[in-house]
Amino acid sequence: MKGSSVLTNKIESEIELLQRHVQMLKAIMDNEPIGIIRLSELLDHPQHKVRYSMRILEQEGLIKPSPEGAVTTDKLKAFMEQLKVILDDLEKTVKELRTQLAKSDND
């Protein structure tokens, strides 16, 4: 249902971007060290999107370059734990929104 509303477009695209970043982190963890071309082939994402995600992940301190390719850093585990908490909070918010919508349907 992507693109159906100005109210939801941004959150949908941000969630898709987060999903891609997490997929990349998982692939880097499982295959480190790994370069852009190999990641692109592995995840079936265009190289420019892989490059962008890798730049964001490096800025966050979650990966770092090495002569053989990207490797994860010690910050990764704490980030993943923090992300789980954030996603749990978002899930609660989504459930609350669903409840509000159900109430408005019954009115």
DRENDO-1510 file (C-alpha; in Angstrom, 1 decimal, always signed):
<recs>
REC; n; res; u; v; w
REC; 1; MET; +0.0; +0.0; +0.0 .
REC; 2; LYS; +3.1; +2.2; -0.3 .
REC; 3; GLY; +2.6; +5.7; -1.6 .
REC; 4; SER; -1.1; +5.8; -0.7 .
REC; 5; SER; -0.9; +8.9; +1.6 .
REC; 6; VAL; +1.3; +11.8; +2.4 .
REC; 7; LEU; +0.7; +10.9; +6.0 .
REC; 8; THR; +2.4; +7.5; +5.7 .
REC; 9; ASN; +4.8; +7.8; +2.8 .
REC; 10; LYS; +7.8; +9.0; +5.0 .
REC; 11; ILE; +7.4; +6.4; +7.6 .
REC; 12; GLU; +7.1; +3.6; +5.0 .
REC; 13; SER; +10.2; +4.8; +3.2 .
REC; 14; GLU; +12.2; +5.2; +6.5 .
REC; 15; ILE; +11.2; +1.7; +7.6 .
REC; 16; GLU; +12.3; +0.2; +4.2 .
REC; 17; LEU; +15.6; +2.1; +4.5 .
REC; 18; LEU; +16.2; +0.8; +8.1 .
REC; 19; GLN; +15.3; -2.7; +6.8 .
REC; 20; ARG; +18.0; -2.4; +4.1 .
REC; 21; HIS; +20.6; -1.2; +6.6 .
REC; 22; VAL; +19.8; -4.1; +9.0 .
REC; 23; GLN; +20.1; -6.6; +6.1 .
REC; 24; MET; +23.5; -5.1; +5.2 .
REC; 25; LEU; +24.7; -5.3; +8.8 .
REC; 26; LYS; +23.6; -9.0; +9.0 .
REC; 27; ALA; +25.3; -9.8; +5.6 .
REC; 28; ILE; +28.5; -8.0; +6.8 .
REC; 29; MET; +28.5; -9.9; +10.1 .
REC; 30; ASP; +28.0; -13.2; +8.3 .
REC; 31; ASN; +30.6; -12.5; +5.5 .
REC; 32; GLU; +33.1; -10.0; +6.9 .
REC; 33; PRO; +35.3; -8.7; +5.5 .
REC; 34; ILE; +33.1; -7.9; +2.5 .
REC; 35; GLY; +33.2; -5.3; -0.2 .
REC; 36; ILE; +30.5; -3.3; -2.0 .
REC; 37; ILE; +30.4; -5.5; -5.1 .
REC; 38; ARG; +30.0; -8.7; -3.2 .
REC; 39; LEU; +27.4; -7.2; -0.9 .
REC; 40; SER; +25.5; -5.9; -3.9 .
REC; 41; GLU; +25.5; -9.4; -5.4 .
REC; 42; LEU; +24.6; -11.1; -2.2 .
REC; 43; LEU; +21.7; -8.9; -1.3 .
REC; 44; ASP; +20.6; -8.1; -4.9 .
REC; 45; HIS; +20.7; -4.4; -4.3 .
REC; 46; PRO; +22.3; -1.9; -6.7 .
REC; 47; GLN; +25.8; -0.8; -5.8 .
REC; 48; HIS; +24.8; +2.8; -5.2 .
REC; 49; LYS; +22.3; +1.7; -2.6 .
REC; 50; VAL; +24.9; -0.5; -0.9 .
REC; 51; ARG; +27.5; +2.3; -1.0 .
REC; 52; TYR; +24.9; +4.7; +0.6 .
REC; 53; SER; +24.0; +2.2; +3.4 .
REC; 54; MET; +27.6; +1.4; +4.1 .
REC; 55; ARG; +28.4; +5.1; +4.4 .
REC; 56; ILE; +25.5; +5.5; +6.9 .
REC; 57; LEU; +26.6; +2.4; +8.9 .
REC; 58; GLU; +30.2; +3.7; +9.0 .
REC; 59; GLN; +29.1; +7.1; +10.2 .
REC; 60; GLU; +27.2; +5.4; +13.0 .
REC; 61; GLY; +30.4; +3.5; +13.9 .
REC; 62; LEU; +28.8; +0.1; +13.2 .
REC; 63; ILE; +31.2; -0.9; +10.4 .
REC; 64; LYS; +34.7; +0.2; +9.4 .
REC; 65; PRO; +36.7; -0.3; +6.3 .
REC; 66; SER; +39.6; -2.7; +6.1 .
REC; 67; PRO; +41.9; -3.6; +3.2 .
REC; 68; GLU; +39.8; -6.7; +2.5 .
REC; 69; GLY; +36.4; -4.9; +2.9 .
REC; 70; ALA; +33.9; -3.8; +5.5 .
REC; 71; VAL; +34.0; -5.3; +9.0 .
REC; 72; THR; +31.7; -4.7; +12.0 .
REC; 73; THR; +32.8; -2.9; +15.1 .
REC; 74; ASP; +32.4; -3.4; +18.8 .
REC; 75; LYS; +29.4; -0.9; +18.8 .
REC; 76; LEU; +27.3; -3.3; +16.8 .
REC; 77; LYS; +26.0; -5.5; +19.6 .
REC; 78; ALA; +24.8; -2.5; +21.7 .
REC; 79; PHE; +23.1; -1.0; +18.6 .
REC; 80; MET; +21.2; -4.2; +17.9 .
REC; 81; GLU; +20.0; -4.3; +21.5 .
REC; 82; GLN; +18.9; -0.7; +21.3 .
REC; 83; LEU; +17.2; -1.3; +18.0 .
REC; 84; LYS; +15.2; -4.1; +19.5 .
REC; 85; VAL; +13.9; -1.8; +22.3 .
REC; 86; ILE; +13.0; +0.9; +19.8 .
REC; 87; LEU; +11.2; -1.6; +17.6 .
REC; 88; ASP; +9.3; -2.9; +20.6 .
REC; 89; ASP; +8.2; +0.6; +21.4 .
REC; 90; LEU; +7.2; +1.2; +17.8 .
REC; 91; GLU; +5.2; -2.0; +17.9 .
REC; 92; LYS; +3.3; -0.7; +21.0 .
REC; 93; THR; +2.6; +2.5; +19.2 .
REC; 94; VAL; +1.3; +0.8; +16.2 .
REC; 95; LYS; -1.0; -1.4; +18.3 .
REC; 96; GLU; -2.3; +1.8; +20.0 .
REC; 97; LEU; -3.0; +3.3; +16.6 .
REC; 98; ARG; -4.9; +0.1; +15.5 .
REC; 99; THR; -7.0; +0.3; +18.7 .
REC; 100; GLN; -7.8; +3.9; +18.0 .
REC; 101; LEU; -8.8; +3.1; +14.5 .
REC; 102; ALA; -11.0; +0.2; +15.6 .
REC; 103; LYS; -12.7; +2.5; +18.1 .
REC; 104; SER; -13.4; +5.1; +15.3 .
REC; 105; ASP; -14.8; +2.3; +13.1 .
REC; 106; ASN; -17.3; +1.4; +15.9 .
REC; 107; ASP; -18.5; +5.0; +16.3 .
</recs>
